[in-house]
Amino acid sequence: MKTVIFDVDGVLLSEKRYFDVSGLTLWEWYNSPLYLGLGEERFTSAPSEERIIALRRYYWADDMLLRKFKSHGINSNWDMVYLHVLLAFLLRSRENKELFAGWTAGFTKIEGVRAAGALLKKRGFTVAPGTDLFRLFTAIVPEDTCKDEVFPCMEKALSDEGGLALQRGLSLHGPLWCRLFECFQNWYLGDVFYRDTYHDEPYNVGKKGFLQCEVPLGGAAETKAMFRELKRRGYRLAIGTGRAAKEVEVPFKTYDWLTEFDADHIATATDVKKAEKQLGIPLDKPNPFVYYAGAFGRYEARYRDYLLHPEVYKQGEYIIVGDSPADVRCAKAMGAVMIAVLTGLDGEQARTVFERENADYIVGSVLDIPEILL
């Protein structure tokens, strides 16, 4: 059996909307009175495309900071937004040692977020441009640092500031991360899908979402034809993505791709979170777990064995199609063939990275894969 496991963002669907939402999330987090409420500018739930572009340019330094994070194997937009806020807090704390003095609230409840915002506003906090945060991150995190070491570097930097009260609830996947995750998901899913997915009301209603505005990188019909051709040649298809299940289901239904896959072999961030809860360890990329689940099946009773004894479940050849260094590292860990596509954030510039990472093949588009998989 030969199995092709596709990543989604930057491979099948454009990453543009995800990165747009990362900028919108930060904008709301910093400015909306329902979050920090710094009020540096007026907030609205329906910004223009021009405004979205400007926000992304400011917060992410024309995507330079996003690229920096990805170069360290950080693939999750949720983690990227979280890192931005940590850097913004840390930068201003270095300039003003008393910035968070006396703050006792945490981020577990939204009221704690607003209390932090009131304190910051009173003390003149402003959000630095992405270029400043890029310089700070570069100074804190050595060039060759892998993803698993990035967050400890950040924790040390916070600790070096004299045990700031700022550290309260700032751990990865802790209260701050969770509040940012909720804000991001509301923007991306929109109110209707947010309620349907989480069975909860978003903090700030009025968002239509971007889930139904995805852009297929190879064209919807052309990509479906590619799927069918690979299956005709004897390949089984699977998905291994950092997206949540709903974020795969909706666009795949929209473009009539969903029926090309066995549901047990569409592994998403939803499955990763279940496994993390079950096993008590982080499992997002570059850990190959999501690719194991896509290849071997989404069978929760086997998750521990996938990590401890993946060789038991391997049958035949596996091919990973991805757009980031994290995907290459997953392929190596899995013993899979790696096909890197140049349709991610860095485009053609990613070629040198993939060559350095020793990807087996580098192609310009997912539609070029049939030329390799004969």
QUIVEN-V779746 format. One line per field, one symbol per residue. ss: DSSP state (a for helix, b for strand, c for the rest). A space follows every 10 residues. Layout:
# QUIVEN-V779746
ss: ???
This chain:
# QUIVEN-V779746
ss: cbbbbbccbc ccbccaaaaa aaaaaaaaaa accccccccc ccccccccaa aaaaaaaaaa cccaaaaaaa acccccaaaa aaaaaaaaaa aaaaaccccc ccccccccca aaaaaaaaaa aaccccccca aaaaaaaaaa ccccccaaaa aaaaaaaaac ccccaaaccc ccccaaaaaa aaaaaaaaaa aaaaaaaacc cccccccccc aaaccbccca aaaaaaaaaa aaccbbbbbb ccccaaaaaa aaaacccaaa ccaaabbcaa aaaaaaaaac ccccccccaa aaaaaaccca aaaaaaaaca aaccccbbbb bbccaaaaaa aaaaccbbbb bcccccaaaa aaaaaacccc bbbccaaaaa accc
